[in-house]
Amino acid sequence: MQFERHLMAAEGYFELGMFIDAWKELDKITLNLKTNLLVISLRVAILMRLKRWQDALEILDRLSRIVPGRPENYIQAAVCLHELNQTVAAREKLLSGPKALESYATYHYNLACYETVMGNINNGKKHLRRALDLDQSFASYAVLDPELKPIIQCWKKPNVI
């Protein structure tokens, strides 16, 4: 099927960092399949990699109407808002999401970043602790993340995080 061939090609280009080629491949998909969740999700991922935050946010808004309550939409929309220097709105976007988000380490990690940037260090610590409880691999990101620097500086102190 042409759809599958174009989608696989687009995914391949995306994985190679060839985002414009991936986008062009998605454009080859017939009109009635362009609203497919996989196609839309890949378009959002491409836009985010290209740092086209506002464009990605607009597609995520449409995607939220197609698939309401999808946790990934909230996480990605919050990232876009944060990158657009709307950190308070990013935090609110995550907090307004479905309860299922609370089981995602990314949700807590991003909240840790947003809270810390906003000066809410204790809330930032709480969310970073929860992210690490859910997925210890986030520790390697946290130590390098400049947004979490106020928390990480205390990391070596016992019972701080």
Salt bridges, closest charged atoms under 4 A:
GLU25 OE2 - HIS6 ND1 2.70
GLU25 OE1 - LYS28 NZ 3.49
ASP27 OD1 - ARG43 NH2 2.86
ASP55 OD2 - ARG52 NH2 2.77
GLU72 OE1 - ARG70 NE 3.83
GLU92 OE2 - ARG91 NH1 2.46
GLU102 OE1 - LYS99 NZ 3.12
GLU115 OE2 - ARG91 NE 2.65
GLU147 OE2 - HIS82 NE2 2.55
